[in-house]
Amino acid sequence: MLAAIIALIATITGAFFGSLIAEDYRRFRDGQGTAAAFLGELTGLYEGGQEMLRVLGVLKEITQAGKVIPFAEFDPPKDIVLEAHAKNLGLLGADAAKDVAYVYQRLNGFRTGYMVLTRTHKTLSPSEVVASLESCERAIQASQARGVNLLAKLETLAAAEYEWPRLPKWKRAPAED
């Protein structure tokens, strides 16, 4: 009878730990896939931002030379990966999740500013157009400044290998003198 109880406890314990490990591995794999997806989308946005900075510089030069630019209206694109994986941001860890949110918000700041510029440019003075273009540049530059480190973090997360146990690493507060 005692052997049966011990076997039952061992079976339940084994099933419990097996379930924990399986769930942890699923979360790891989901986090890895989320990191890879964000890495792909943000790399594309980073490269597009580099090109857009060049375009904004040319548009500023043209405006400062006294020419009027016939801006076509701009409708901001959707961030497909962000929309699909926003619920999984926590799987990236707090630092990466914070940086992802920051980068996308700065990109949205650029998109909103540029959209407003394309819709109102006919009513703006050349100096207002230049100021709007500079604001758009600052938004892209801010997203890229944080984005460079974020891309490295996401690359590391996407390439990570699973290890058990995955325990949190606690950061100690700096000692006060």
C-alpha positions as CSV (number, residue, x, y, z in Angstrom):
1,M,0.0,0.0,0.0
2,L,2.8,2.4,0.9
3,A,4.5,1.6,-2.5
4,A,1.3,2.5,-4.3
5,I,1.0,5.8,-2.5
6,I,4.7,6.6,-3.2
7,A,4.1,5.7,-6.9
8,L,1.0,7.9,-7.0
9,I,2.8,10.9,-5.5
10,A,5.8,10.4,-7.8
11,T,3.4,10.2,-10.8
12,I,1.5,13.4,-9.8
13,T,4.8,15.2,-9.0
14,G,6.3,14.1,-12.4
15,A,3.1,15.2,-14.2
16,F,3.2,18.6,-12.4
17,F,6.8,19.3,-13.2
18,G,6.4,18.1,-16.8
19,S,3.4,20.4,-17.2
20,L,5.4,23.3,-15.8
21,I,8.4,22.7,-18.1
22,A,6.1,22.3,-21.1
23,E,4.3,25.6,-20.4
24,D,7.6,27.3,-19.8
25,Y,8.9,26.1,-23.1
26,R,5.8,27.2,-24.9
27,R,6.2,30.7,-23.4
28,F,9.9,30.7,-24.3
29,R,9.1,29.7,-27.9
30,D,6.3,32.3,-28.1
31,G,8.6,35.0,-26.8
32,Q,11.3,33.9,-29.3
33,G,8.8,34.1,-32.2
34,T,7.5,37.4,-31.0
35,A,11.1,38.8,-30.8
36,A,11.8,37.5,-34.3
37,A,8.7,39.1,-35.7
38,F,9.4,42.5,-34.1
39,L,13.0,42.2,-35.2
40,G,11.8,41.8,-38.8
41,E,9.3,44.6,-38.7
42,L,11.5,47.1,-36.8
43,T,14.5,46.4,-39.0
44,G,12.4,47.3,-42.1
45,L,11.1,50.4,-40.3
46,Y,14.6,51.4,-39.3
47,E,15.9,51.1,-42.9
48,G,12.8,53.0,-44.1
49,G,13.5,55.6,-41.5
50,Q,17.0,56.1,-42.8
51,E,15.7,56.7,-46.3
52,M,12.9,59.0,-44.9
53,L,15.5,61.1,-43.1
54,R,17.3,61.7,-46.4
55,V,14.0,62.6,-48.1
56,L,13.0,65.0,-45.3
57,G,16.4,66.7,-45.7
58,V,15.9,67.2,-49.4
59,L,12.3,68.5,-48.8
60,K,13.7,71.0,-46.2
61,E,16.4,72.2,-48.7
62,I,13.7,72.7,-51.5
63,T,11.4,74.6,-49.1
64,Q,14.3,76.7,-47.8
65,A,15.2,77.6,-51.4
66,G,11.7,79.1,-51.8
67,K,10.0,76.4,-53.8
68,V,6.6,75.0,-52.9
69,I,6.3,71.3,-52.6
70,P,3.1,69.7,-53.8
71,F,2.8,67.1,-51.0
72,A,0.6,64.1,-51.7
73,E,-1.7,63.2,-48.8
74,F,-0.2,60.5,-46.6
75,D,-2.1,57.8,-44.8
76,P,-0.1,56.2,-42.1
77,P,0.5,52.5,-42.6
78,K,-0.5,49.8,-40.1
79,D,2.1,48.0,-38.0
80,I,1.0,44.5,-38.7
81,V,3.4,42.8,-36.3
82,L,2.6,45.2,-33.5
83,E,-1.1,44.7,-33.9
84,A,-0.7,40.9,-34.0
85,H,1.7,40.6,-31.1
86,A,0.9,43.4,-28.8
87,K,-0.6,40.9,-26.3
88,N,2.8,39.1,-26.3
89,L,5.0,42.1,-25.4
90,G,5.5,40.8,-21.9
91,L,7.2,37.7,-23.2
92,L,10.1,39.9,-24.4
93,G,10.9,41.1,-20.9
94,A,10.2,44.5,-19.4
95,D,13.2,46.4,-21.0
96,A,12.5,45.2,-24.5
97,A,8.7,45.7,-24.1
98,K,9.3,49.2,-22.9
99,D,11.6,50.0,-25.9
100,V,9.2,48.4,-28.4
101,A,6.4,50.7,-27.1
102,Y,8.7,53.7,-27.2
103,V,10.0,53.1,-30.7
104,Y,6.5,52.6,-32.1
105,Q,5.1,55.7,-30.4
106,R,7.9,57.8,-31.8
107,L,7.2,56.4,-35.2
108,N,3.6,57.2,-34.8
109,G,4.6,60.7,-33.8
110,F,6.5,61.0,-37.1
111,R,3.5,59.5,-39.1
112,T,1.0,61.9,-37.4
113,G,3.2,64.9,-38.0
114,Y,3.9,64.0,-41.6
115,M,0.2,63.3,-42.2
116,V,-0.8,66.7,-40.8
117,L,1.9,68.3,-42.9
118,T,0.7,66.7,-46.1
119,R,-2.9,67.8,-45.4
120,T,-2.2,71.3,-44.3
121,H,0.9,72.3,-46.3
122,K,-1.0,74.7,-48.6
123,T,-2.0,76.8,-45.6
124,L,1.5,76.9,-44.0
125,S,4.3,79.4,-44.5
126,P,7.7,78.0,-45.7
127,S,9.1,78.4,-42.2
128,E,6.2,76.4,-40.8
129,V,6.8,73.6,-43.4
130,V,10.5,73.5,-42.5
131,A,9.6,73.4,-38.7
132,S,7.2,70.5,-39.4
133,L,9.8,68.6,-41.4
134,E,12.3,69.1,-38.6
135,S,9.8,67.8,-36.1
136,C,9.3,64.7,-38.3
137,E,13.1,64.3,-38.4
138,R,13.4,64.5,-34.6
139,A,10.7,61.8,-34.2
140,I,12.5,59.4,-36.5
141,Q,15.9,60.1,-34.9
142,A,14.5,59.5,-31.4
143,S,13.0,56.2,-32.5
144,Q,16.2,55.1,-34.2
145,A,18.4,56.1,-31.2
146,R,16.5,53.7,-29.0
147,G,15.8,51.3,-31.8
148,V,19.4,50.4,-32.5
149,N,19.8,48.9,-29.0
150,L,16.3,47.3,-29.3
151,L,17.2,45.5,-32.5
152,A,20.3,44.0,-30.7
153,K,18.1,42.9,-27.8
154,L,15.5,41.4,-30.1
155,E,18.3,39.6,-32.1
156,T,19.6,38.1,-28.8
157,L,16.1,37.0,-27.7
158,A,15.2,35.5,-31.1
159,A,18.4,33.5,-31.2
160,A,18.3,32.4,-27.6
161,E,18.4,28.7,-26.7
162,Y,16.0,27.2,-24.1
163,E,17.5,26.5,-20.7
164,W,15.7,25.0,-17.7
165,P,15.2,26.5,-15.2
166,R,14.6,30.0,-16.5
167,L,14.6,31.9,-13.3
168,P,14.3,35.7,-13.2
169,K,17.5,37.7,-12.6
170,W,16.9,40.2,-9.9
171,K,18.6,43.6,-10.2
172,R,20.0,44.9,-7.0
173,A,19.5,48.5,-6.2
174,P,22.9,50.4,-6.0
175,A,24.1,50.8,-2.5
176,E,23.7,54.3,-1.1
177,D,26.7,55.9,0.4
